[in-house]
Amino acid sequence: MSDTVLLCYCTCPDAASAQKLAEALVGEHLAACVNRIPAVASTYRWKGEVVTDSEELLLIKTTAERFPALKERLVALHPYELPELIAVPVAEGHRPYLDWVRDPG
């Protein structure tokens, strides 16, 4: 069992889809917390074109152990054809907070 805390990044096209994902991931105990950051400007190449869109950024706190199930659920619920999901291990942090992410109760 891995108790490594992960910070995951995911963008969503709008507030409604971001809220739906956040509630599902926390409600199903796949994430301890999801922060929503509105009005992120994203510029990227998609199908040969350069595109700029306004999106919501999700900052998802979970563990390496829960990540596979989180990824499966996020991909199933996400409206994008190719959803962004990037997980970064947390090297340091406030120990009581990291313990809470591991077991939010």
C-alpha positions in Angstrom: 0.0 0.0 0.0 1.4 3.4 -1.0 0.6 6.3 1.2 2.3 8.8 -1.2 0.2 11.9 -1.5 -0.4 13.1 -5.0 -1.5 16.5 -6.3 -3.4 16.0 -9.6 -4.2 18.6 -12.2 -7.2 18.5 -14.5 -8.8 21.1 -16.6 -12.6 21.3 -17.4 -14.5 23.3 -20.0 -16.9 25.0 -17.5 -17.9 25.3 -13.9 -20.7 22.7 -14.1 -18.5 19.9 -15.3 -15.8 20.9 -12.8 -18.3 20.8 -9.9 -19.7 17.5 -11.1 -16.2 15.9 -11.2 -15.2 17.5 -7.8 -18.3 16.2 -6.1 -18.0 12.7 -7.6 -14.3 12.3 -6.7 -14.7 13.5 -3.1 -18.1 11.8 -2.6 -16.7 8.5 -3.8 -13.7 8.8 -1.5 -11.3 8.9 -4.5 -10.0 12.4 -3.4 -9.7 14.1 0.0 -10.2 17.5 -1.5 -10.6 19.2 -4.9 -9.9 22.9 -5.4 -11.6 24.7 -8.4 -9.8 27.6 -10.0 -12.0 29.4 -12.5 -11.0 31.4 -15.6 -7.8 29.7 -16.4 -6.7 30.6 -20.0 -5.3 27.6 -21.8 -3.5 27.7 -25.1 -2.8 24.3 -26.7 -2.5 22.5 -30.1 -5.5 20.3 -30.8 -6.0 18.4 -34.1 -3.5 20.6 -35.9 -4.9 24.0 -34.7 -3.7 26.3 -32.0 -6.7 26.9 -29.6 -7.2 29.2 -26.7 -10.0 28.5 -24.3 -11.2 29.5 -20.8 -11.2 26.5 -18.5 -11.5 25.6 -14.8 -8.5 24.0 -13.2 -9.0 21.3 -10.7 -6.3 20.6 -8.0 -7.1 17.2 -6.7 -5.5 15.8 -3.5 -5.3 12.0 -3.3 -2.9 9.1 -2.8 -1.0 6.9 -5.1 -3.2 4.0 -3.9 -6.4 5.7 -4.9 -5.1 7.1 -8.2 -6.0 4.2 -10.5 -9.6 4.3 -9.5 -9.6 8.2 -9.6 -8.2 8.1 -13.1 -10.8 5.6 -14.3 -13.7 7.6 -12.8 -12.4 11.0 -14.0 -12.0 9.7 -17.6 -15.5 8.2 -17.5 -17.2 11.4 -16.3 -15.1 14.0 -18.1 -16.7 15.7 -21.1 -13.4 16.1 -23.1 -12.3 13.5 -25.6 -8.8 13.6 -24.1 -9.0 14.9 -20.5 -5.9 16.2 -18.8 -4.9 14.3 -15.7 -1.4 14.8 -14.4 -0.3 13.5 -11.0 2.7 14.9 -9.1 4.0 13.4 -5.9 4.1 15.7 -2.9 7.6 15.7 -1.5 6.9 17.8 1.6 4.0 19.5 3.3 2.3 20.1 6.6 2.3 16.6 8.2 -1.2 16.8 9.7 -2.7 17.9 6.4 -0.9 15.1 4.5 -2.2 12.6 7.0 -5.7 13.9 6.5 -5.3 13.5 2.7 -4.3 9.9 3.3 -7.4 9.3 5.6 -10.0 12.1 5.3 -12.5 10.1 7.4 
